[in-house]
Amino acid sequence: MNRRIGASLAALLVLPGAVLAQSGARAATSGSPAAIGVVAPRPAAPADHEPRVRAGRSLTGTRTAISFRPNVAHTPNVGGDLPILRHLPGPFTRLRFGGKLFYYCLGAFYTRHAGGYAMTEPPAGAVVRSLPAGHETLELGGRTLFYHDGVFYEPGRRAGEYVVVEAPEGAVVGTLPRDATELRIGERLYYVARGVTYLPVRRAGEQSYVVTRP
């Protein structure tokens, strides 16, 4: 009898540990955070006003924008002043010129403004290492020019370099800058964007725009 009582007491003493082990096994297979050691997720990184995409270095010491979908201007587009952007719309190049910092992104130039980015007049004389996709090639007075969204370029001194130039009078382009606005002088309609005036004309049956002075 004493042996039976001793065995029963030993079983009772072992039972809680066995029960705990079994319950722990169930917890480990149940996906309980406490059982499998799940830690709280890291807090989200603070918002960055600049894209994290970076491209390779250029010969000018800035970073060169890579090929990306072009900003195709509507024809005509009379949207006027563009809103301040919180983020640049794609890969960009930081470019210092004339003591001012520019961001060259998808063929347009931006500056910091009101906590975001505002499109600005292209800085004539600045050198970039890539042309935006969808640019137009022009011939004017023996010069080869490139155009995209209100910005004109010509080949630089080194291969692969392009110099931003002022809009040359007489240049004919197929699209208007996205921020173009209407200007009527008498009965004639013009479009104006960033200080440049465009006159709508028909060339070879297609709608075109000539850089002009009203």
C-alpha positions as CSV (number, residue, x, y, z in Angstrom):
1,M,0.0,0.0,0.0
2,N,2.8,2.4,0.9
3,R,4.4,1.7,-2.4
4,R,1.2,2.6,-4.3
5,I,0.7,5.8,-2.4
6,G,4.4,6.8,-3.1
7,A,4.0,6.1,-6.8
8,S,0.8,8.2,-6.9
9,L,2.4,11.1,-5.1
10,A,5.4,10.9,-7.5
11,A,3.0,11.0,-10.5
12,L,1.2,14.0,-9.1
13,L,4.5,15.9,-8.7
14,V,5.6,15.1,-12.2
15,L,2.2,15.8,-13.8
16,P,2.3,19.7,-13.7
17,G,5.7,19.7,-15.5
18,A,4.3,17.4,-18.1
19,V,1.2,19.4,-18.5
20,L,3.2,22.6,-18.9
21,A,5.5,20.9,-21.4
22,Q,2.5,19.8,-23.4
23,S,0.8,23.2,-23.3
24,G,4.1,24.8,-24.3
25,A,4.3,22.4,-27.3
26,R,0.7,23.4,-28.3
27,A,1.7,27.1,-28.0
28,A,4.7,26.6,-30.1
29,T,2.7,25.1,-32.9
30,S,-0.2,27.5,-32.5
31,G,1.8,30.5,-33.8
32,S,1.5,32.4,-30.5
33,P,3.9,35.4,-30.6
34,A,5.1,34.6,-27.1
35,A,5.8,31.0,-28.0
36,I,7.7,31.6,-31.3
37,G,9.5,34.8,-30.2
38,V,8.0,37.3,-32.6
39,V,9.3,40.8,-32.1
40,A,7.5,44.0,-32.8
41,P,8.0,45.3,-36.4
42,R,10.4,48.2,-36.9
43,P,8.7,51.6,-37.1
44,A,8.4,52.9,-40.7
45,A,11.2,55.0,-41.9
46,P,10.5,58.8,-42.0
47,A,9.3,60.1,-45.3
48,D,12.1,61.2,-47.6
49,H,11.6,64.2,-49.8
50,E,14.0,62.8,-52.4
51,P,13.7,59.6,-54.3
52,R,16.1,56.8,-53.2
53,V,16.8,55.9,-56.8
54,R,20.3,56.8,-57.7
55,A,22.1,56.4,-61.0
56,G,25.8,56.4,-61.9
57,R,28.2,59.3,-61.7
58,S,28.6,61.6,-64.7
59,L,31.7,63.5,-65.9
60,T,30.4,66.7,-64.3
61,G,30.5,65.2,-60.8
62,T,26.7,65.0,-60.5
63,R,24.5,61.9,-60.9
64,T,23.1,61.1,-64.2
65,A,19.4,60.4,-64.7
66,I,18.7,57.0,-66.3
67,S,16.3,56.3,-69.1
68,F,12.7,56.6,-67.9
69,R,9.3,57.1,-69.3
70,P,9.2,60.6,-70.9
71,N,7.0,63.5,-69.8
72,V,5.1,63.8,-73.0
73,A,3.5,67.2,-73.3
74,H,-0.1,67.4,-74.3
75,T,-0.8,69.2,-77.6
76,P,-1.8,71.8,-76.8
77,N,-1.5,71.8,-73.0
78,V,-2.6,74.9,-71.3
79,G,-2.3,73.8,-67.7
80,G,-0.4,76.9,-66.6
81,D,1.7,76.9,-63.4
82,L,2.4,73.4,-62.1
83,P,1.8,72.4,-58.5
84,I,4.6,72.0,-56.0
85,L,5.7,68.4,-55.9
86,R,6.4,66.7,-52.7
87,H,8.7,64.1,-54.4
88,L,10.5,64.3,-57.7
89,P,8.7,62.1,-60.3
90,G,11.7,59.9,-61.1
91,P,15.5,59.4,-61.1
92,F,17.3,62.8,-61.0
93,T,20.6,64.6,-61.3
94,R,21.7,67.1,-58.8
95,L,23.3,70.0,-60.7
96,R,24.9,73.2,-59.3
97,F,25.0,76.0,-61.8
98,G,25.3,79.7,-61.3
99,G,25.5,79.3,-57.6
100,K,22.1,77.5,-57.5
101,L,21.1,73.9,-57.0
102,F,18.9,72.3,-59.6
103,Y,17.4,68.9,-59.9
104,Y,17.3,67.5,-63.5
105,C,14.6,64.9,-63.6
106,L,13.0,63.3,-66.7
107,G,14.0,66.3,-68.9
108,A,12.9,69.1,-66.6
109,F,14.7,71.3,-64.1
110,Y,13.4,71.7,-60.6
111,T,14.4,73.7,-57.5
112,R,13.4,73.3,-53.9
113,H,10.4,75.4,-53.0
114,A,8.0,75.4,-50.0
115,G,9.2,72.1,-48.8
116,G,8.9,70.4,-52.2
117,Y,10.0,70.8,-55.7
118,A,8.9,73.4,-58.3
119,M,9.7,73.2,-62.1
120,T,11.9,76.2,-63.1
121,E,13.2,77.8,-66.2
122,P,16.1,75.7,-67.7
123,P,19.5,77.2,-66.8
124,A,21.1,78.0,-70.2
125,G,24.8,76.9,-70.2
126,A,24.2,73.9,-67.8
127,V,25.6,70.6,-69.0
128,V,23.8,67.3,-68.7
129,R,24.9,63.8,-69.5
130,S,21.6,62.4,-70.8
131,L,18.7,63.5,-73.0
132,P,15.1,62.6,-71.9
133,A,13.3,59.8,-73.8
134,G,11.0,61.1,-76.4
135,H,13.1,64.2,-77.2
136,E,12.8,65.8,-80.7
137,T,15.8,66.5,-83.0
138,L,15.8,69.8,-84.9
139,E,18.0,71.4,-87.5
140,L,18.1,75.2,-87.4
141,G,20.6,77.4,-89.2
142,G,23.2,74.5,-89.5
143,R,22.8,73.7,-85.8
144,T,21.5,70.4,-84.5
145,L,19.3,70.9,-81.5
146,F,17.3,68.7,-79.2
147,Y,14.0,69.6,-77.6
148,H,11.8,68.2,-74.8
149,D,9.1,69.8,-72.8
150,G,10.3,73.4,-73.2
151,V,14.0,72.7,-72.9
152,F,16.5,73.0,-75.8
153,Y,19.9,71.4,-75.9
154,E,22.8,71.2,-78.3
155,P,25.8,68.8,-78.3
156,G,28.5,69.6,-75.9
157,R,32.3,69.6,-76.4
158,R,32.6,66.1,-75.2
159,A,30.8,63.0,-76.5
160,G,27.7,62.3,-74.5
161,E,27.4,65.9,-73.1
162,Y,24.5,68.2,-73.9
163,V,24.4,71.9,-73.2
164,V,21.1,73.6,-72.3
165,V,20.6,76.6,-74.6
166,E,18.0,79.4,-74.7
167,A,15.0,78.7,-76.9
168,P,16.1,79.8,-80.4
169,E,13.7,81.9,-82.4
170,G,12.4,80.1,-85.4
171,A,12.8,76.6,-84.0
172,V,9.8,74.4,-84.8
173,V,8.7,71.8,-82.3
174,G,5.9,69.3,-82.2
175,T,4.7,69.6,-78.6
176,L,4.2,72.4,-76.1
177,P,5.7,72.5,-72.6
178,R,3.3,71.1,-70.1
179,D,2.9,74.5,-68.3
180,A,2.1,76.5,-71.5
181,T,-0.7,79.1,-71.2
182,E,-2.7,80.8,-73.9
183,L,-1.8,84.4,-74.9
184,R,-4.0,86.3,-77.4
185,I,-2.7,89.4,-79.1
186,G,-5.4,90.8,-81.3
187,E,-6.9,87.8,-83.2
188,R,-3.7,85.8,-83.0
189,L,-3.3,83.0,-80.5
190,Y,0.1,82.2,-78.9
191,Y,1.3,80.0,-76.1
192,V,3.7,81.1,-73.4
193,A,5.8,78.9,-71.1
194,R,8.8,80.0,-68.9
195,G,9.3,83.2,-70.8
196,V,9.2,81.5,-74.3
197,T,6.4,82.2,-76.8
198,Y,5.2,79.6,-79.3
199,L,3.0,80.3,-82.3
200,P,0.8,77.4,-83.5
201,V,1.3,76.5,-87.2
202,R,0.5,73.7,-89.5
203,R,3.6,72.0,-91.1
204,A,3.2,69.1,-93.5
205,G,-0.4,68.6,-92.3
206,E,0.7,68.3,-88.6
207,Q,0.2,70.7,-85.7
208,S,3.5,72.4,-84.8
209,Y,4.7,75.3,-82.8
210,V,7.3,77.9,-83.7
211,V,9.4,79.8,-81.1
212,T,8.7,83.4,-81.9
213,R,8.4,86.9,-80.5
214,P,4.9,88.3,-80.5
